[in-house]
């Protein structure tokens, strides 16, 4: 993990590359991408759980 000064330098470089006007749009798109990623993880876990659960009404033997 970068220390305080390194983090400040990274943020300054990002601000120079994208410009002040594009930073809010970039932050929104990153947030949306994170949300989609987490949604996919939840759906994948739910699908895995459905595969491992025994069918309803089965006695097992």
PQR file with spaces between the fields and no chain letter, atoms N, CA, C, O and H, PARSE charges and radii, in Angstrom:
ATOM       1  N    UNK     1       0.856   -1.173    0.000 -0.4000 1.5000
ATOM       2  CA   UNK     1       0.000    0.000    0.000 -0.0000 2.0000
ATOM       3  C    UNK     1       0.899    1.231    0.000  0.5500 1.7000
ATOM       4  O    UNK     1       1.844    1.318    0.784 -0.5500 1.4000
ATOM       5  N    UNK     2       0.605    2.164   -0.867 -0.4000 1.5000
ATOM       6  CA   UNK     2       1.428    3.378   -0.906 -0.0000 2.0000
ATOM       7  C    UNK     2       1.243    4.221    0.359  0.5500 1.7000
ATOM       8  O    UNK     2       0.172    4.250    0.967 -0.5500 1.4000
ATOM       9  H    UNK     2      -0.162    2.094   -1.503  0.4000 1.0000
ATOM      10  N    UNK     3       2.325    4.903    0.726 -0.4000 1.5000
ATOM      11  CA   UNK     3       2.239    5.792    1.886 -0.0000 2.0000
ATOM      12  C    UNK     3       1.530    7.087    1.480  0.5500 1.7000
ATOM      13  O    UNK     3       1.100    7.231    0.336 -0.5500 1.4000
ATOM      14  H    UNK     3       3.194    4.880    0.232  0.4000 1.0000
ATOM      15  N    UNK     4       1.411    8.013    2.409 -0.4000 1.5000
ATOM      16  CA   UNK     4       0.670    9.245    2.155 -0.0000 2.0000
ATOM      17  C    UNK     4       1.224   10.063    0.999  0.5500 1.7000
ATOM      18  O    UNK     4       0.471   10.518    0.138 -0.5500 1.4000
ATOM      19  H    UNK     4       1.760    7.896    3.339  0.4000 1.0000
ATOM      20  N    UNK     5       2.551   10.251    0.977 -0.4000 1.5000
ATOM      21  CA   UNK     5       3.153   11.056   -0.083 -0.0000 2.0000
ATOM      22  C    UNK     5       3.021   10.373   -1.439  0.5500 1.7000
ATOM      23  O    UNK     5       2.736   11.032   -2.439 -0.5500 1.4000
ATOM      24  H    UNK     5       3.163    9.881    1.676  0.4000 1.0000
ATOM      25  N    UNK     6       3.225    9.046   -1.483 -0.4000 1.5000
ATOM      26  CA   UNK     6       3.100    8.320   -2.742 -0.0000 2.0000
ATOM      27  C    UNK     6       1.671    8.383   -3.273  0.5500 1.7000
ATOM      28  O    UNK     6       1.454    8.528   -4.477 -0.5500 1.4000
ATOM      29  H    UNK     6       3.457    8.511   -0.671  0.4000 1.0000
ATOM      30  N    UNK     7       0.713    8.276   -2.382 -0.4000 1.5000
ATOM      31  CA   UNK     7      -0.687    8.367   -2.778 -0.0000 2.0000
ATOM      32  C    UNK     7      -1.010    9.746   -3.343  0.5500 1.7000
ATOM      33  O    UNK     7      -1.755    9.865   -4.316 -0.5500 1.4000
ATOM      34  H    UNK     7       0.889    8.158   -1.404  0.4000 1.0000
ATOM      35  N    UNK     8      -0.457   10.769   -2.743 -0.4000 1.5000
ATOM      36  CA   UNK     8      -0.659   12.134   -3.222 -0.0000 2.0000
ATOM      37  C    UNK     8      -0.082   12.305   -4.631  0.5500 1.7000
ATOM      38  O    UNK     8      -0.707   12.934   -5.485 -0.5500 1.4000
ATOM      39  H    UNK     8       0.149   10.673   -1.953  0.4000 1.0000
ATOM      40  N    UNK     9       1.091   11.756   -4.873 -0.4000 1.5000
ATOM      41  CA   UNK     9       1.711   11.836   -6.197 -0.0000 2.0000
ATOM      42  C    UNK     9       0.877   11.084   -7.224  0.5500 1.7000
ATOM      43  O    UNK     9       0.692   11.569   -8.341 -0.5500 1.4000
ATOM      44  H    UNK     9       1.599   11.246   -4.179  0.4000 1.0000
ATOM      45  N    UNK    10       0.371    9.912   -6.868 -0.4000 1.5000
ATOM      46  CA   UNK    10      -0.469    9.136   -7.782 -0.0000 2.0000
ATOM      47  C    UNK    10      -1.732    9.908   -8.138  0.5500 1.7000
ATOM      48  O    UNK    10      -2.118    9.963   -9.306 -0.5500 1.4000
ATOM      49  H    UNK    10       0.521    9.518   -5.961  0.4000 1.0000
ATOM      50  N    UNK    11      -2.372   10.500   -7.149 -0.4000 1.5000
ATOM      51  CA   UNK    11      -3.583   11.284   -7.407 -0.0000 2.0000
ATOM      52  C    UNK    11      -3.292   12.500   -8.282  0.5500 1.7000
ATOM      53  O    UNK    11      -4.106   12.858   -9.132 -0.5500 1.4000
ATOM      54  H    UNK    11      -2.058   10.455   -6.200  0.4000 1.0000
ATOM      55  N    UNK    12      -2.140   13.136   -8.082 -0.4000 1.5000
ATOM      56  CA   UNK    12      -1.768   14.287   -8.908 -0.0000 2.0000
ATOM      57  C    UNK    12      -1.556   13.863  -10.354  0.5500 1.7000
ATOM      58  O    UNK    12      -1.972   14.570  -11.272 -0.5500 1.4000
ATOM      59  H    UNK    12      -1.478   12.845   -7.391  0.4000 1.0000
ATOM      60  N    UNK    13      -0.918   12.725  -10.568 -0.4000 1.5000
ATOM      61  CA   UNK    13      -0.696   12.239  -11.934 -0.0000 2.0000
ATOM      62  C    UNK    13      -2.027   11.909  -12.600  0.5500 1.7000
ATOM      63  O    UNK    13      -2.219   12.218  -13.776 -0.5500 1.4000
ATOM      64  H    UNK    13      -0.580   12.151   -9.823  0.4000 1.0000
ATOM      65  N    UNK    14      -2.938   11.295  -11.877 -0.4000 1.5000
ATOM      66  CA   UNK    14      -4.261   10.986  -12.434 -0.0000 2.0000
ATOM      67  C    UNK    14      -4.993   12.270  -12.805  0.5500 1.7000
ATOM      68  O    UNK    14      -5.629   12.341  -13.856 -0.5500 1.4000
ATOM      69  H    UNK    14      -2.782   11.044  -10.922  0.4000 1.0000
ATOM      70  N    UNK    15      -4.905   13.289  -11.944 -0.4000 1.5000
ATOM      71  CA   UNK    15      -5.561   14.565  -12.238 -0.0000 2.0000
ATOM      72  C    UNK    15      -4.964   15.213  -13.476  0.5500 1.7000
ATOM      73  O    UNK    15      -5.693   15.806  -14.271 -0.5500 1.4000
ATOM      74  H    UNK    15      -4.387   13.232  -11.090  0.4000 1.0000
ATOM      75  N    UNK    16      -3.650   15.114  -13.656 -0.4000 1.5000
ATOM      76  CA   UNK    16      -3.022   15.677  -14.847 -0.0000 2.0000
ATOM      77  C    UNK    16      -3.415   14.916  -16.107  0.5500 1.7000
ATOM      78  O    UNK    16      -3.643   15.525  -17.152 -0.5500 1.4000
ATOM      79  H    UNK    16      -3.058   14.632  -13.010  0.4000 1.0000
ATOM      80  N    UNK    17      -3.494   13.595  -16.017 -0.4000 1.5000
ATOM      81  CA   UNK    17      -3.822   12.794  -17.191 -0.0000 2.0000
ATOM      82  C    UNK    17      -5.264   12.997  -17.652  0.5500 1.7000
ATOM      83  O    UNK    17      -5.521   13.142  -18.847 -0.5500 1.4000
ATOM      84  H    UNK    17      -3.309   13.100  -15.167  0.4000 1.0000
ATOM      85  N    UNK    18      -6.191   13.009  -16.717 -0.4000 1.5000
ATOM      86  CA   UNK    18      -7.601   13.052  -17.088 -0.0000 2.0000
ATOM      87  C    UNK    18      -8.206   14.446  -17.034  0.5500 1.7000
ATOM      88  O    UNK    18      -9.247   14.679  -17.647 -0.5500 1.4000
ATOM      89  H    UNK    18      -5.982   12.892  -15.746  0.4000 1.0000
ATOM      90  N    UNK    19      -7.602   15.355  -16.337 -0.4000 1.5000
ATOM      91  CA   UNK    19      -8.157   16.697  -16.234 -0.0000 2.0000
ATOM      92  C    UNK    19      -9.264   16.758  -15.201  0.5500 1.7000
ATOM      93  O    UNK    19      -9.919   15.754  -14.917 -0.5500 1.4000
ATOM      94  H    UNK    19      -6.756   15.165  -15.839  0.4000 1.0000
ATOM      95  N    UNK    20      -9.466   17.917  -14.653 -0.4000 1.5000
ATOM      96  CA   UNK    20     -10.455   18.092  -13.597 -0.0000 2.0000
ATOM      97  C    UNK    20     -11.879   17.827  -14.029  0.5500 1.7000
ATOM      98  O    UNK    20     -12.687   17.352  -13.231 -0.5500 1.4000
ATOM      99  H    UNK    20      -8.934   18.732  -14.884  0.4000 1.0000
ATOM     100  N    UNK    21     -12.205   18.126  -15.281 -0.4000 1.5000
ATOM     101  CA   UNK    21     -13.583   17.968  -15.747 -0.0000 2.0000
ATOM     102  C    UNK    21     -13.954   16.497  -15.922  0.5500 1.7000
ATOM     103  O    UNK    21     -15.122   16.140  -15.767 -0.5500 1.4000
ATOM     104  H    UNK    21     -11.548   18.512  -15.929  0.4000 1.0000
ATOM     105  N    UNK    22     -12.989   15.642  -16.241 -0.4000 1.5000
ATOM     106  CA   UNK    22     -13.295   14.235  -16.502 -0.0000 2.0000
ATOM     107  C    UNK    22     -13.222   13.367  -15.255  0.5500 1.7000
ATOM     108  O    UNK    22     -13.670   12.222  -15.284 -0.5500 1.4000
ATOM     109  H    UNK    22     -12.041   15.932  -16.367  0.4000 1.0000
ATOM     110  N    UNK    23     -12.674   13.876  -14.169 -0.4000 1.5000
ATOM     111  CA   UNK    23     -12.534   13.063  -12.956 -0.0000 2.0000
ATOM     112  C    UNK    23     -13.867   12.591  -12.375  0.5500 1.7000
ATOM     113  O    UNK    23     -13.959   11.424  -11.995 -0.5500 1.4000
ATOM     114  H    UNK    23     -12.310   14.807  -14.145  0.4000 1.0000
ATOM     115  N    UNK    24     -14.902   13.423  -12.283 -0.4000 1.5000
ATOM     116  CA   UNK    24     -16.179   12.909  -11.761 -0.0000 2.0000
ATOM     117  C    UNK    24     -16.768   11.804  -12.635  0.5500 1.7000
ATOM     118  O    UNK    24     -17.328   10.833  -12.124 -0.5500 1.4000
ATOM     119  H    UNK    24     -14.828   14.371  -12.592  0.4000 1.0000
ATOM     120  N    UNK    25     -16.640   11.954  -13.951 -0.4000 1.5000
ATOM     121  CA   UNK    25     -17.142   10.933  -14.865 -0.0000 2.0000
ATOM     122  C    UNK    25     -16.358    9.632  -14.689  0.5500 1.7000
ATOM     123  O    UNK    25     -16.934    8.544  -14.716 -0.5500 1.4000
ATOM     124  H    UNK    25     -16.185   12.742  -14.366  0.4000 1.0000
ATOM     125  N    UNK    26     -15.049    9.750  -14.509 -0.4000 1.5000
ATOM     126  CA   UNK    26     -14.204    8.581  -14.284 -0.0000 2.0000
ATOM     127  C    UNK    26     -14.591    7.885  -12.979  0.5500 1.7000
ATOM     128  O    UNK    26     -14.666    6.657  -12.934 -0.5500 1.4000
ATOM     129  H    UNK    26     -14.581   10.633  -14.487  0.4000 1.0000
ATOM     130  N    UNK    27     -14.834    8.650  -11.930 -0.4000 1.5000
ATOM     131  CA   UNK    27     -15.216    8.073  -10.640 -0.0000 2.0000
ATOM     132  C    UNK    27     -16.559    7.361  -10.736  0.5500 1.7000
ATOM     133  O    UNK    27     -16.734    6.288  -10.160 -0.5500 1.4000
ATOM     134  H    UNK    27     -14.772    9.647  -11.967  0.4000 1.0000
ATOM     135  N    UNK    28     -17.511    7.952  -11.464 -0.4000 1.5000
ATOM     136  CA   UNK    28     -18.814    7.306  -11.635 -0.0000 2.0000
ATOM     137  C    UNK    28     -18.678    5.991  -12.388  0.5500 1.7000
ATOM     138  O    UNK    28     -19.296    4.995  -12.011 -0.5500 1.4000
ATOM     139  H    UNK    28     -17.369    8.824  -11.932  0.4000 1.0000
ATOM     140  N    UNK    29     -17.876    5.977  -13.450 -0.4000 1.5000
ATOM     141  CA   UNK    29     -17.732    4.752  -14.231 -0.0000 2.0000
ATOM     142  C    UNK    29     -17.006    3.679  -13.423  0.5500 1.7000
ATOM     143  O    UNK    29     -17.325    2.497  -13.545 -0.5500 1.4000
ATOM     144  H    UNK    29     -17.374    6.787  -13.756  0.4000 1.0000
ATOM     145  N    UNK    30     -16.037    4.074  -12.601 -0.4000 1.5000
ATOM     146  CA   UNK    30     -15.370    3.097  -11.748 -0.0000 2.0000
ATOM     147  C    UNK    30     -16.343    2.516  -10.720  0.5500 1.7000
ATOM     148  O    UNK    30     -16.312    1.317  -10.443 -0.5500 1.4000
ATOM     149  H    UNK    30     -15.778    5.034  -12.501  0.4000 1.0000
ATOM     150  N    UNK    31     -17.195    3.356  -10.163 -0.4000 1.5000
ATOM     151  CA   UNK    31     -18.201    2.884   -9.213 -0.0000 2.0000
ATOM     152  C    UNK    31     -19.194    1.936   -9.863  0.5500 1.7000
ATOM     153  O    UNK    31     -19.575    0.927   -9.270 -0.5500 1.4000
ATOM     154  H    UNK    31     -17.221    4.329  -10.388  0.4000 1.0000
ATOM     155  N    UNK    32     -19.614    2.258  -11.084 -0.4000 1.5000
ATOM     156  CA   UNK    32     -20.544    1.384  -11.794 -0.0000 2.0000
ATOM     157  C    UNK    32     -19.882    0.046  -12.121  0.5500 1.7000
ATOM     158  O    UNK    32     -20.516   -1.003  -12.008 -0.5500 1.4000
ATOM     159  H    UNK    32     -19.304    3.077  -11.566  0.4000 1.0000
ATOM     160  N    UNK    33     -18.625    0.077  -12.521 -0.4000 1.5000
ATOM     161  CA   UNK    33     -17.908   -1.154  -12.828 -0.0000 2.0000
ATOM     162  C    UNK    33     -17.758   -2.014  -11.576  0.5500 1.7000
ATOM     163  O    UNK    33     -17.894   -3.235  -11.644 -0.5500 1.4000
ATOM     164  H    UNK    33     -18.110    0.929  -12.613  0.4000 1.0000
ATOM     165  N    UNK    34     -17.478   -1.389  -10.442 -0.4000 1.5000
ATOM     166  CA   UNK    34     -17.355   -2.127   -9.175 -0.0000 2.0000
ATOM     167  C    UNK    34     -18.691   -2.768   -8.819  0.5500 1.7000
ATOM     168  O    UNK    34     -18.737   -3.920   -8.388 -0.5500 1.4000
ATOM     169  H    UNK    34     -17.367   -0.396  -10.387  0.4000 1.0000
ATOM     170  N    UNK    35     -19.776   -2.022   -8.998 -0.4000 1.5000
ATOM     171  CA   UNK    35     -21.101   -2.561   -8.709 -0.0000 2.0000
ATOM     172  C    UNK    35     -21.441   -3.753   -9.589  0.5500 1.7000
ATOM     173  O    UNK    35     -21.985   -4.745   -9.105 -0.5500 1.4000
ATOM     174  H    UNK    35     -19.739   -1.085   -9.348  0.4000 1.0000
ATOM     175  N    UNK    36     -21.126   -3.664  -10.880 -0.4000 1.5000
ATOM     176  CA   UNK    36     -21.387   -4.775  -11.794 -0.0000 2.0000
ATOM     177  C    UNK    36     -20.545   -5.991  -11.421  0.5500 1.7000
ATOM     178  O    UNK    36     -21.028   -7.122  -11.483 -0.5500 1.4000
ATOM     179  H    UNK    36     -20.684   -2.858  -11.273  0.4000 1.0000
ATOM     180  N    UNK    37     -19.294   -5.767  -11.035 -0.4000 1.5000
ATOM     181  CA   UNK    37     -18.418   -6.854  -10.634 -0.0000 2.0000
ATOM     182  C    UNK    37     -18.969   -7.573   -9.413  0.5500 1.7000
ATOM     183  O    UNK    37     -19.009   -8.803   -9.382 -0.5500 1.4000
ATOM     184  H    UNK    37     -18.902   -4.849  -10.984  0.4000 1.0000
ATOM     185  N    UNK    38     -19.395   -6.812   -8.402 -0.4000 1.5000
ATOM     186  CA   UNK    38     -19.942   -7.410   -7.193 -0.0000 2.0000
ATOM     187  C    UNK    38     -21.252   -8.136   -7.484  0.5500 1.7000
ATOM     188  O    UNK    38     -21.521   -9.183   -6.895 -0.5500 1.4000
ATOM     189  H    UNK    38     -19.363   -5.812   -8.428  0.4000 1.0000
ATOM     190  N    UNK    39     -22.068   -7.593   -8.382 -0.4000 1.5000
ATOM     191  CA   UNK    39     -23.314   -8.252   -8.775 -0.0000 2.0000
ATOM     192  C    UNK    39     -23.012   -9.587   -9.436  0.5500 1.7000
ATOM     193  O    UNK    39     -23.692  -10.578   -9.168 -0.5500 1.4000
ATOM     194  H    UNK    39     -21.850   -6.743   -8.860  0.4000 1.0000
ATOM     195  N    UNK    40     -22.008   -9.624  -10.291 -0.4000 1.5000
ATOM     196  CA   UNK    40     -21.609  -10.869  -10.936 -0.0000 2.0000
ATOM     197  C    UNK    40     -21.100  -11.891   -9.934  0.5500 1.7000
ATOM     198  O    UNK    40     -21.382  -13.082  -10.063 -0.5500 1.4000
ATOM     199  H    UNK    40     -21.455   -8.819  -10.509  0.4000 1.0000
ATOM     200  N    UNK    41     -20.356  -11.436   -8.939 -0.4000 1.5000
ATOM     201  CA   UNK    41     -19.878  -12.356   -7.902 -0.0000 2.0000
ATOM     202  C    UNK    41     -21.043  -12.959   -7.131  0.5500 1.7000
ATOM     203  O    UNK    41     -21.058  -14.160   -6.858 -0.5500 1.4000
ATOM     204  H    UNK    41     -20.127  -10.468   -8.834  0.4000 1.0000
ATOM     205  N    UNK    42     -22.024  -12.120   -6.779 -0.4000 1.5000
ATOM     206  CA   UNK    42     -23.190  -12.630   -6.040 -0.0000 2.0000
ATOM     207  C    UNK    42     -23.962  -13.639   -6.881  0.5500 1.7000
ATOM     208  O    UNK    42     -24.382  -14.676   -6.368 -0.5500 1.4000
ATOM     209  H    UNK    42     -22.011  -11.145   -7.001  0.4000 1.0000
ATOM     210  N    UNK    43     -24.153  -13.348   -8.171 -0.4000 1.5000
ATOM     211  CA   UNK    43     -24.887  -14.268   -9.039 -0.0000 2.0000
ATOM     212  C    UNK    43     -24.118  -15.565   -9.220  0.5500 1.7000
ATOM     213  O    UNK    43     -24.716  -16.640   -9.270 -0.5500 1.4000
ATOM     214  H    UNK    43     -23.812  -12.505   -8.587  0.4000 1.0000
ATOM     215  N    UNK    44     -22.802  -15.475   -9.317 -0.4000 1.5000
ATOM     216  CA   UNK    44     -21.978  -16.675   -9.448 -0.0000 2.0000
ATOM     217  C    UNK    44     -22.045  -17.534   -8.200  0.5500 1.7000
ATOM     218  O    UNK    44     -22.132  -18.758   -8.294 -0.5500 1.4000
ATOM     219  H    UNK    44     -22.316  -14.602   -9.276  0.4000 1.0000
ATOM     220  N    UNK    45     -22.007  -16.910   -7.031 -0.4000 1.5000
ATOM     221  CA   UNK    45     -22.110  -17.661   -5.782 -0.0000 2.0000
ATOM     222  C    UNK    45     -23.478  -18.308   -5.642  0.5500 1.7000
ATOM     223  O    UNK    45     -23.592  -19.432   -5.154 -0.5500 1.4000
ATOM     224  H    UNK    45     -21.937  -15.915   -6.954  0.4000 1.0000
ATOM     225  N    UNK    46     -24.522  -17.592   -6.075 -0.4000 1.5000
ATOM     226  CA   UNK    46     -25.869  -18.144   -6.000 -0.0000 2.0000
ATOM     227  C    UNK    46     -25.995  -19.350   -6.918  0.5500 1.7000
ATOM     228  O    UNK    46     -26.618  -20.344   -6.546 -0.5500 1.4000
ATOM     229  H    UNK    46     -24.429  -16.679   -6.472  0.4000 1.0000
ATOM     230  N    UNK    47     -25.413  -19.280   -8.113 -0.4000 1.5000
ATOM     231  CA   UNK    47     -25.461  -20.399   -9.047 -0.0000 2.0000
ATOM     232  C    UNK    47     -24.690  -21.591   -8.490  0.5500 1.7000
ATOM     233  O    UNK    47     -25.126  -22.732   -8.644 -0.5500 1.4000
ATOM     234  H    UNK    47     -24.907  -18.473   -8.415  0.4000 1.0000
ATOM     235  N    UNK    48     -23.552  -21.343   -7.848 -0.4000 1.5000
ATOM     236  CA   UNK    48     -22.781  -22.430   -7.235 -0.0000 2.0000
ATOM     237  C    UNK    48     -23.569  -23.085   -6.111  0.5500 1.7000
ATOM     238  O    UNK    48     -23.551  -24.307   -5.966 -0.5500 1.4000
ATOM     239  H    UNK    48     -23.198  -20.417   -7.723  0.4000 1.0000
ATOM     240  N    UNK    49     -24.261  -22.272   -5.311 -0.4000 1.5000
ATOM     241  CA   UNK    49     -25.063  -22.822   -4.216 -0.0000 2.0000
ATOM     242  C    UNK    49     -26.192  -23.700   -4.749  0.5500 1.7000
ATOM     243  O    UNK    49     -26.506  -24.731   -4.156 -0.5500 1.4000
ATOM     244  H    UNK    49     -24.275  -21.279   -5.428  0.4000 1.0000
ATOM     245  N    UNK    50     -26.801  -23.302   -5.859 -0.4000 1.5000
ATOM     246  CA   UNK    50     -27.892  -24.084   -6.441 -0.0000 2.0000
ATOM     247  C    UNK    50     -27.374  -25.413   -6.977  0.5500 1.7000
ATOM     248  O    UNK    50     -28.097  -26.409   -6.945 -0.5500 1.4000
ATOM     249  H    UNK    50     -26.546  -22.464   -6.341  0.4000 1.0000
ATOM     250  N    UNK    51     -26.143  -25.451   -7.465 -0.4000 1.5000
ATOM     251  CA   UNK    51     -25.573  -26.694   -7.981 -0.0000 2.0000
ATOM     252  C    UNK    51     -25.287  -27.674   -6.853  0.5500 1.7000
ATOM     253  O    UNK    51     -25.467  -28.878   -7.030 -0.5500 1.4000
ATOM     254  H    UNK    51     -25.556  -24.642   -7.490  0.4000 1.0000
ATOM     255  N    UNK    52     -24.848  -27.188   -5.699 -0.4000 1.5000
ATOM     256  CA   UNK    52     -24.446  -28.066   -4.609 -0.0000 2.0000
ATOM     257  C    UNK    52     -25.603  -28.468   -3.708  0.5500 1.7000
ATOM     258  O    UNK    52     -25.474  -29.445   -2.971 -0.5500 1.4000
ATOM     259  H    UNK    52     -24.702  -26.209   -5.555  0.4000 1.0000
ATOM     260  N    UNK    53     -26.728  -27.761   -3.731 -0.4000 1.5000
ATOM     261  CA   UNK    53     -27.871  -28.115   -2.901 -0.0000 2.0000
ATOM     262  C    UNK    53     -28.552  -29.344   -3.488  0.5500 1.7000
ATOM     263  O    UNK    53     -28.677  -29.451   -4.708 -0.5500 1.4000
ATOM     264  H    UNK    53     -26.834  -26.967   -4.330  0.4000 1.0000
ATOM     265  N    UNK    54     -29.006  -30.299   -2.623 -0.4000 1.5000
ATOM     266  CA   UNK    54     -29.739  -31.456   -3.150 -0.0000 2.0000
ATOM     267  C    UNK    54     -31.107  -31.002   -3.643  0.5500 1.7000
ATOM     268  O    UNK    54     -31.642  -30.005   -3.159 -0.5500 1.4000
ATOM     269  H    UNK    54     -28.904  -30.213   -1.632  0.4000 1.0000
ATOM     270  N    UNK    55     -31.664  -31.716   -4.585 -0.4000 1.5000
ATOM     271  CA   UNK    55     -33.007  -31.334   -5.089 -0.0000 2.0000
ATOM     272  C    UNK    55     -34.045  -31.407   -3.977  0.5500 1.7000
ATOM     273  O    UNK    55     -33.943  -32.242   -3.078 -0.5500 1.4000
ATOM     274  H    UNK    55     -31.229  -32.526   -4.978  0.4000 1.0000
ATOM     275  N    UNK    56     -35.018  -30.553   -4.037 -0.4000 1.5000
ATOM     276  CA   UNK    56     -36.061  -30.504   -3.023 -0.0000 2.0000
ATOM     277  C    UNK    56     -36.897  -31.778   -3.095  0.5500 1.7000
ATOM     278  O    UNK    56     -37.253  -32.238   -4.180 -0.5500 1.4000
ATOM     279  H    UNK    56     -35.102  -29.875   -4.768  0.4000 1.0000
ATOM     280  N    UNK    57     -37.207  -32.342   -1.930 -0.4000 1.5000
ATOM     281  CA   UNK    57     -38.057  -33.530   -1.863 -0.0000 2.0000
ATOM     282  C    UNK    57     -37.297  -34.839   -1.952  0.5500 1.7000
ATOM     283  O    UNK    57     -37.904  -35.903   -1.834 -0.5500 1.4000
ATOM     284  H    UNK    57     -36.918  -31.969   -1.048  0.4000 1.0000
ATOM     285  N    UNK    58     -35.970  -34.795   -2.161 -0.4000 1.5000
ATOM     286  CA   UNK    58     -35.224  -36.050   -2.215 -0.0000 2.0000
ATOM     287  C    UNK    58     -34.907  -36.524   -0.802  0.5500 1.7000
ATOM     288  O    UNK    58     -34.667  -35.710    0.090 -0.5500 1.4000
ATOM     289  H    UNK    58     -35.477  -33.931   -2.257  0.4000 1.0000
ATOM     290  N    UNK    59     -34.906  -37.827   -0.598 -0.4000 1.5000
ATOM     291  CA   UNK    59     -34.659  -38.384    0.717 -0.0000 2.0000
ATOM     292  C    UNK    59     -33.183  -38.635    0.961  0.5500 1.7000
ATOM     293  O    UNK    59     -32.781  -38.805    2.112 -0.5500 1.4000
ATOM     294  H    UNK    59     -35.101  -38.489   -1.322  0.4000 1.0000
ATOM     295  N    UNK    60     -32.390  -38.662   -0.044 -0.4000 1.5000
ATOM     296  CA   UNK    60     -30.948  -38.856    0.121 -0.0000 2.0000
ATOM     297  C    UNK    60     -30.529  -40.289   -0.072  0.5500 1.7000
ATOM     298  O    UNK    60     -29.393  -40.528   -0.481 -0.5500 1.4000
ATOM     299  H    UNK    60     -32.717  -38.523   -0.978  0.4000 1.0000
ATOM     300  N    UNK    61     -31.400  -41.277    0.205 -0.4000 1.5000
ATOM     301  CA   UNK    61     -31.049  -42.682   -0.006 -0.0000 2.0000
ATOM     302  C    UNK    61     -32.153  -43.401   -0.706  0.5500 1.7000
ATOM     303  O    UNK    61     -32.040  -44.598   -0.972 -0.5500 1.4000
ATOM     304  H    UNK    61     -32.323  -41.082    0.537  0.4000 1.0000
